[in-house]
Structure formats: C-alpha cells, structure tokens
Amino acid sequence: MKDIYVYPDTFVLINKLNIKTSKELDEEENALVSLNIANLLINPFKIKSVFDIKKETAKSSKTQQ
C-alpha cells in the first residue's frame, strides 16, 4: 500500500522544505530549532494566555519566510 505522506521510494515525510533525505532533513530541523531557541533567549516574551503564544508563533513564522 502506498503511503501518501512520504516522498516516493523513501521513508521521509513530505515537508515544507522539500528535503527528501532523512539525514538532510534531520540536520535542517536541528538548525531551525537551534535558531528558534537562540531567538527566544535573545527576545523572550511573557505569556499571559494561550493567545500570546498564538500571536508570537504567527509573528515568528512571518519573519522566517
């Protein structure tokens, strides 16, 4: 049975970066997470409600595009 969630002939999930090798995807994910952690350490924000998290997440995703 064909898995519609992975690239053909791989076990790599289809992703926004269009990376088709697990090693390359793992490296890129690690780099992006490290960058986001560093950004949070430099520019922390106070969380008063769930809406604050949604607002910061939306703002962050716009700057990364």
N, C-alpha and C positions, 0 to 999 in steps of 0.2 A: 504494500500500500504506500502511495506517495505521500510524503509529508509536505504540506503546503507552507509550513512555517520555516523551512530551511532552504538554503540555496541548493540547487540540483547537484547531486553527487557529493554532498558534504553533510556534516552534522552541525553546521554553523547556522544559527538563527538569522533570518533576514533582518538587517539592521539599517538604520538611517545613514550610516557611514559607508554602506555598500562594500564592507570588508568581507571577504569570503574565506579567509583562513583563520582558524581559531587562535593561532599564535599572534597574528597581527591584530585581531580584534581584542584579545586579552591585553596586549601592550597599549593599544589606544584607549581602552576603557580605564586602565590603571592611570594613564597620563591625565585623562579627563577628570577622574576622581581626585587625583592629587592636586590638580589645578583648582578644582572647586573647593577643596579643603583649605588650600592656601588662601583663596579669595575670602572664605568665611573667617579665617583667622585675622586677615588684614581688615576686612569690612564686616564685622559682626552686626547682627540686627537682633533687636529684642522681640520676643514672641509673646504677644498678649492673647492671641486667639489663633485658631486654625486659618482664618482669613489672612493673617500676617504671613503665614508660610506660603499660601497660595499666591499672594501678591509678590513676594520675593522670588518665588520659583518662576513666575511669569516674567518678571523683570530680568532674571538671570538668563532665561532661555532666549530672550530677545537679543541680549548682548553677545551670546555665543554664536549666533547665526551669521 
